[in-house]
Amino acid sequence: MMLSVKNLEVSYGKLKAVWGVSLGVWNKEIVGLIGPNGAGKSSIVNSIIGFVKPDKGEIKFEGRDITNLSISSRIKAGISVVPEGRRIFPYLTVEENLLMGAVVGNWNKRREALEFVYNLFPQLRERKRNFASQLSGGEQQMLVIGRALMSRPKMVLIDEPTLGLAPKIVDQVYGIIKTIRDEEGITVLVADQNAEMVLKIADRAYVVENGRIVAEGPSEKLAHDPKIVSTYLGI
């Protein structure tokens, strides 16, 4: 198992956001976290990358306990994150934004990483000298995914990738996520309110409600579960 999370608990002051969550992700899987806004999905993602320190629990990556490691150490171990909200540097160029994600390696390694990202996202190559603020919402989402890939991770955590995007762009973003796994062999954990899109491409998914895992299983099974369908798919 590439990622193992056991009995994770997260609080913000007196507010408990995550209650005893356990989950696992195997190498080269796409695994989804679905649930409504405020369910605790982002808190789980932020704990795995180290933005948030959990109250309790254990996080292992490739068998190594990373619960108390720094963010930079987790990135060097092979984890990267695409945070919620397309957090770009608006007055840096596209290429400068990408280079902010190249946390390790000499210039040759960074140039190789840039070529890797530009091959995935030709639009970014075309606009590499534009300010990031000049990109469309969809292009900005490509940029933050590309920036996460600059560290050449083994696993990418993607938080709410379709927030505020038009349906056509949502399809494009999820096509990119599938390509990252299918063609590059990168493991993906994606947290999104858009359960329909997650279940279309994920191998497995966990349903999060009020900080707890309330259902889990293969995506195809969850997509045909009457409760999941009525609650999250709006059918």
Secondary structure, 3 states (H helix, E strand, C coil): CCEEEEEEEEEECCEEEEEEEEEEECCCCEEEEECCCCCCHHHHHHHHHCCCCCCEEEEEECCEECCCCCHHHHHHHCEEEECCCCCCCCCCEHHHHHHCCCCCCCHHHHHHHHHHHHHHCHHHHHCCCCEHHHCCHHHHHHHHHHHHHCCCCCEEEEECCCCCCCHHHHHHHHHHHHHHHHHHCCEEEEEECCHHHHHHHCCEEEEEECCEEEEEEEHHHHHCCHHHHHHHHCC
